[in-house]
Amino acid sequence: MNIVRKINQELAISGQITPEQLQKLADEGYKSLLNLCFPDEQGFWRNEQEKTQLLGLCYVNLPTKIEKLTLQAANQVFQIIGELPKPLLIHCDNSKRSAAIVLLYISTKQGIKFEEVWQQAINLDLL
């Protein structure tokens, strides 16, 4: 079971969640799930979308490779984060990608240039 780390009132991150965690997230009031994993990654469960939606949560799977993230791709992820109902859990296989995405998202929302945040993520060993 992966640890869910609450970043602020709207965003949380984790590695790959389990079906038991999904139920707990719904019980805790989460409204959405953003999965950054590719279907061929270890731990990916194919019916995550179905299970999530059965619990009344919104679900988006947007496979993202952080090492290939461009400003355009980041903006697509940021748009989805902005549109999904909150609170939102962003997860990947080990939480490094989700942490990097949330760091980039929050920082750019605060007016920090993408390139500066990118360098900070590298310094924090998230990339």
C-alpha positions in Angstrom: 0.0 0.0 0.0 1.4 3.4 -1.0 1.3 6.4 1.3 -1.0 9.2 0.2 0.7 12.6 0.8 -1.7 15.5 1.1 0.0 18.5 -0.6 -2.7 21.1 0.1 -6.5 21.2 0.4 -6.9 20.4 -3.3 -4.0 18.0 -4.2 -2.5 14.8 -2.9 0.0 12.4 -4.4 0.9 8.8 -4.1 2.4 5.8 -5.9 0.1 3.2 -7.5 -2.9 2.8 -5.2 -4.7 -0.4 -4.3 -8.4 -1.1 -4.6 -8.7 -0.8 -0.8 -7.1 2.6 -1.0 -9.5 3.7 -3.7 -12.4 3.0 -1.4 -10.7 4.8 1.4 -10.1 7.8 -0.8 -13.8 7.9 -1.8 -14.7 7.7 1.9 -12.4 10.6 2.7 -14.1 12.8 0.1 -11.7 12.8 -2.8 -13.5 13.7 -6.0 -11.0 12.8 -8.7 -8.1 10.6 -9.6 -5.4 11.4 -12.2 -3.3 8.4 -13.1 0.1 9.2 -14.8 1.0 5.6 -15.5 1.2 3.7 -18.8 -0.7 0.5 -19.1 2.5 -1.6 -19.4 3.8 -0.4 -16.0 4.1 -2.7 -13.1 1.1 -2.5 -10.8 -1.2 -0.8 -13.4 -4.7 -2.2 -13.0 -6.8 -2.2 -16.1 -10.1 -1.7 -14.3 -9.0 1.3 -12.2 -11.2 3.7 -14.3 -14.3 1.5 -13.9 -13.8 1.0 -10.1 -13.1 4.7 -9.6 -16.2 5.8 -11.5 -18.4 3.2 -9.7 -17.4 5.0 -6.5 -18.6 8.3 -8.0 -15.1 9.8 -8.6 -13.8 11.4 -11.8 -10.9 9.5 -13.4 -8.3 10.5 -16.0 -5.4 8.3 -17.2 -2.8 10.6 -18.8 0.3 8.5 -19.3 3.3 10.8 -18.7 7.0 10.2 -18.9 8.5 13.0 -16.8 11.9 12.8 -18.6 10.1 13.7 -21.8 7.9 16.4 -20.4 7.8 19.5 -22.6 6.1 22.8 -21.7 3.3 21.9 -24.1 2.8 18.5 -22.5 3.0 20.0 -19.0 0.3 22.6 -19.9 -2.0 19.7 -21.0 -1.5 18.0 -17.6 -2.0 21.4 -15.8 -5.2 22.0 -17.7 -6.6 18.6 -16.6 -5.6 19.2 -13.0 -7.3 22.6 -13.1 -10.5 21.1 -14.6 -10.9 18.0 -12.4 -13.1 18.3 -9.2 -11.1 18.6 -6.0 -9.8 17.2 -3.9 -7.7 15.3 -6.4 -5.2 12.5 -6.0 -2.5 12.3 -8.6 -0.7 9.0 -8.7 2.0 7.1 -10.6 4.0 4.0 -9.9 6.2 5.3 -7.1 5.0 8.9 -6.5 8.1 10.7 -8.1 6.2 11.7 -11.2 3.2 12.8 -9.3 5.4 14.8 -7.0 7.2 16.5 -9.9 3.9 17.3 -11.7 2.4 18.8 -8.5 5.5 20.8 -7.9 5.5 22.1 -11.4 1.8 22.8 -11.3 1.8 24.8 -8.0 4.9 26.7 -8.9 3.7 27.8 -12.3 0.4 28.8 -10.8 2.4 31.1 -8.5 4.1 32.7 -11.4 7.4 30.9 -11.3 8.9 30.1 -14.8 8.6 26.5 -15.9 12.3 26.2 -16.5 13.1 27.4 -12.9 10.7 24.8 -11.4 12.1 22.1 -13.7 15.6 22.8 -12.4 14.3 22.7 -8.8 12.7 19.3 -9.5 16.0 18.1 -10.8 17.7 19.4 -7.6 15.2 17.5 -5.5 16.0 14.3 -7.5 12.4 14.1 -8.8 13.5 13.9 -12.4 
